[in-house]
Amino acid sequence: MTTLPHPGTGEPFASPVPPGTGWPADAARPRTRVARSSDDVERLAASSRSLEQLDARVTVCRACPRLVAWRESVARDKRAAFAGEPYWGRPVAAFGSTNPHGLIVGLAPAANGANRTGRMFTGDRSGEWLFASLHRVGIASQPVSEHAGDALELDGVRITSPVHCAPPDNVPTSVEKATCSTWLVRELQLLEPGLRTVVTLGGIAWTQTLGVARRLGWEVPRPAPRFGHGAEVELRTAKGRPITLLGCYHVSQRNTQTGVLTEDMLDAVLARLHNPIL
């Protein structure tokens, strides 16, 4: 088995990275239970007793054959710029606080970004924009996110996604989104007691989050609220707690390079994660 040194620790790893072999922040172990179908996802998500257990199970999921094949092929046939690094090549778990008041919901890992580094929005241009903004508004401990284990921390905020594997052409299928969103259902159940604000990056994240909220029995306005940058909706949990849902244009290169999303626009929304009443 060919191994390559981790860019931060120097420890050798295969690509994809086997669970429990020492990759920084890998919550899984060799015997972590593996979901191989949508039914497995339903069962293992529902029985996850903690965020740590949920994250571990997410990172070994093999329920979507197309996504498994793609993420692992990218990990083996690396982009030339990263040919000397190991690739994570597994589903990417959420990152950040385990008791957050704020949640950021993206879309899916980038093939040569989070699929390589094993951490949400780490290792690509989108992440450069996101973490720089989170640092400017006082949430991230540093403005760059280079690799798992680089000491980056988030204050009171967690980053997750409705799809945890890198999809071909960055487009998950409807079935893949439906299967993977079950992990998000359980994640929101575990986070709900302290959660106050959710920021969705892009229209797909907005729609998926509203769908998950309905599955949890939360009160969602009808007709379905429309996504837009700065869009704001009040949701209410099954226990009647208000949670603010905010829309934000995705930090994609297309948006940031064309000026559709500026630093000021991004900062204005992400600052709400620290100061919900702004």
N, C-alpha and C positions, 0 to 999 in steps of 0.2 A: 504494500500500500504506500503510495507516494504521500509524503507529508511536507508541509511548508511552514515557515515560522509566522506566528501571529505578529502583526505589525506593532503591537504594543508590548506584549509580554515576551516575544521571541520563542515561545513554546511551540513545538511542532504539532500540526493538526492536518488531518485528512480533509478532503473536500468531496461531498458535504461533511460537516462536523458530526461525528457520532455523539449522541447525548451522554452527558456525564464524564466527558474526557478533559474537563478543565477550562473550556472556553469561558472568558469573563462573563459573569452574570447568567450563565446557563442554569436555568431552574430545573431542567430535566435530569433524570438519572437513567442508567441503562435499562432499568425495569419500569420506568414510567409507562403507564398504560396508553396504548396507541389507538386512536380512532381510525377505522378503515372504511367507514361508511357514514352517511348522514345520520343513521340511527345511532351509531356509536357516538357521534358528536353530541346528539341530544342527551344520551345517557351519561357520558363522561362530563359534559358541561354541567348538567343538573346536579351531579354528585360531587362536584368540586367544592370543598369546604372552605377554601381560602383562595386569595388571589395568587399566592405562590403555587398552589396545586393547579389552579386553572392555567397559569402561564406555562407551567411545565407540560401539561397535556397539550396545550396549543402548539408548542414547539416540536412535537413529535407526530402531529396529525398527518394522516395519509388518506384522508377521505375523498379527495378530488384527484383522480388519476392524471388528468391533463396538467394540473398545477404541479403535482409531484414530479412528473417527467420534465417539465420546463425548468423549474427551479434547480433541479439536480443537474440537468444538462448544462445550464449556465454556470453552475459551480464547477463542473469538470472542464468545460471548454471556456476558459476564462477570457475576459477582455485583455488585450495585450498590455494595457497600462497596469493591470493588477496580476499579471502572470506569476509574480513571485510571492503572492499571498494566498493563504487558504480562504476558501469561501464558506460561509455559514451554510447556505444551501438548504435551510429548513424554514418552516413557518417562523415568523418573527413575532415574539410576544410584545405586549404593551411595555412601556418604559416610563419610569418616573415614580411619583409618590404612591405609597400603598394605602394612604388615607387622604386622598385629594379632595379639595373643594372645587377644583376645576379639571375638566377633561377636554382634550383635543382629539377629534376623530378625523383621521385621514382617509385614504382609499385603500392602498395596498403597497407592499414593499416594492422598491425599484430593483430590477434584476441585478444591477451592478452597484447598488447602493446598500440598502438594508439586507438584501439577500446575500451580500458579500460580508457585511460587518456584523450582522446579527442584532442590530438595534434600530429601532424606528427612526427614519429620516436621517440616518447616519451614513455619510460617505457619498452624498450626491449634492447637486446644486440646490435642490429643493430644501434639503436639510440645512445648507449654509444660510439660506434666507430665514428659515424658521427659527433656528437656534440663535442667530444673531438678534432677531427681534425679541425672542424670549429673554435674552440677556439684557437688552436695552430696557425692557419693562420690568426687570427685577425678578424674573422667574428662574432663569437658567444661571448656574454658577459660573459659566464661561460661555463665550460667544461662538465657539466652534465645537463640532461633534465629529471626531475623526474615526474612532473605533470603540468598541465595547471595552470598558476598563480604563478609559481616559479620565476618570474622576468627575465627569460631568454629573451634576445633580439638578433636579427640578424642585422648586419650592412649592409644595401644595398642588401640583399639577401632574397629570398623567397623560401620556399620549398612546392612543390605541388606533385600531382600524377595523372596519367590517370585514376585510379580507386580509388574511395573514400570510399568504404566499404571493410571490411575484408572479403575475399573470403574463402570458404572451401578449405582446403589443400593448401592455398596460391595461388590458380590458378583460376583466373576469366575466364569465357567463352568468346568466340569471340564476342557474342552478348552483353555481359555485358561491355566489353572493348569499343565496338563501341558506346553504349549508353552513358557511363560515359565520354568518351573522348570529348563529345560535351561541357561539362563544361570547359574543358581545352581549347577548341577553343575560347570560349568567354574570358577566363582568359588571353590568349596570346594576344587577340585583345586589352584588356584593358592595358596590360603591355607593349605592343610593343613600344610606344614612347620612353621609357627610357631603354629598355632592350638591353644588349650588349652580354651577355654570358649565355648559357644554358648548364648545366651538367646533363647528364642522367645516372642514376644508374642502369646499367644492359641493356641487349639487348632488352627486351620488352619495357622499357621506351624509348630507342633510336628509335625503330620502331614506337611506338605510337607518339612520338614527330615529327618525319618526316611526318607521316600521317596527323597530325594536321596542320603542316606547309603547306602541299599541299592544304588542305581544305581552308586555309586562302589565297591561291594564292601566297604564298611565292615561291621564286626560290629555288629549291632543285636539286642538281646534279643528273644526270642520267648516268649510272645505280645507283640505290639506294646505298648510302654509307654504307659500312659494319661496324658493331659495333666492337669495341675492346677497351681495356683499353688504354687511351691516344689518341684514334682516334679523329681527328679534321676535321670539315667540315665548310665551310662558307655558310650560308644561306642568302638570301636577301628577305626582306619583300616586300610587294606589292608596297611600296613607294621607294624601292631601298636601304633601310638601311641594312648594313651588321650585321648579328648576328652569333657569333661563337658557334657551337655545339660541345661539348666535350663528349667523352665516358669515363665512369668509371665503373670498376667492382662493382657490388652491395655489400653493407656492410652486407651481410648475414653471419650467423655464419659459414656456409659451406666454404665461401671464406676466412673469417678472421682467422678461426681456422686452416685451411690447408695451409695458407701462399700464397694462390692465390692472395689475396689483403693484402698488408702490410701497416703500418702507413705511411711510406715514400711515397708509391705509391698513397695513398689517399690524403695526404697533397699536393703532387705535382699538382694534378688535381684541388682540391678545392681552392688552392692559386690563380688559374687563375680567379676565380670569383672576386677577389679584384684587380688583376693585369692582365688584358686580354692579354697584350703584352709579358708576360713571355715566 
